[in-house]
Amino acid sequence: MTYRLYAVEGDLTTKGGYCIVNGHRTSTICGKYVLVEGDLATCPACGQQGYLMCDGSRHPSDTIEGKHHILDNDLVMGCACPIPPRVIAGGQTIAGQDNTGFGSTPDAASQAAQQTKQYDKQFTLTDANGTPCADTYYTAKLPDGSLVTGVTDSEGKTDRFPTQGAQKVALYIGHRENV
């Protein structure tokens, strides 16, 4: 799986332009508004403004108000440049912290024992420099399909999510009604 950084308002483009939020937004990462399809970017190379467009696959539910997040290396379309500029995400990322640790592939008996073991997951949201993203809205999708929303603490940490055995907990930036 390839991970790409989320782009936020003020991030640059490959032609030296700035990304701008186009409309009302509530989702932030480290205090900066998250960009979505249709947001804008300046282009000093041609002097025109363009709009941001996704380039590449992403999870269908990774949206804000029905629009996909803009990620590192997405396109700026609509300016007069013959080769469209690309977004350079400024370092916002998600770092997951799993208190269960990692190990070698277990045999069948070990796997059965792990499924009855209580696990406890907590995520820490940081930027590329390791600075915690405090007061950031998130939605967690638990193994039973339920959604839990919250806000990171002053250290960028989410609430803890207990699971019975090793199970996936998905974390999304922003509050969502479905994922």
Steps between C-alpha positions, in 0.01 A plus 500: 500500500625847411446785741469859377491810717182706539524848347385804699437867430828683433684199354703575187487372143787392276477841324524701824127565542297479820201276570184681616178371658201580277197522728412415860706228669511357852755215475853593602837336550725680746278809471505522118195430282507170308481540120244320281422470130400837356709709737729749327869567441684805371747455215774763477647323193202590277328759721170313513314316773424128471289246686622194689422156358571152636751288312518137609288263700372559852249345734144586386398621846805725546296814438380825654144597403516253210830631357826302512796632697786648300822307555866558421566494123136565398445736206429871452279526191362800311802727501674577170811287564554228233603254773269529802664584832475247784424549868788470746348397834673679785551205732165418660476128557352246738722283716331196656609370836398144574561388858499133396845506341620303199650157463550205271211317332329290768401135460132389522509451880651845551241656269215338696646629827535850355132509397397467867756753621384856575673761279517874555572742212571869514608725215725803518456758224823681414640707217810393304726655764338298777312797646170384655180615327297614800126574481455315168159347425500128410264209437594142590326203339499211745503129403122473556444781246406764756646850471653695787583869462736698713764770522867432568642613832786748551749224406316413175365172647160349432289313751589132553311239299482155665448198272460131568802351323708662227247697295511799270401847619490755216564866577383790283570872530183701572161402635306274261156350492604202287825338384 
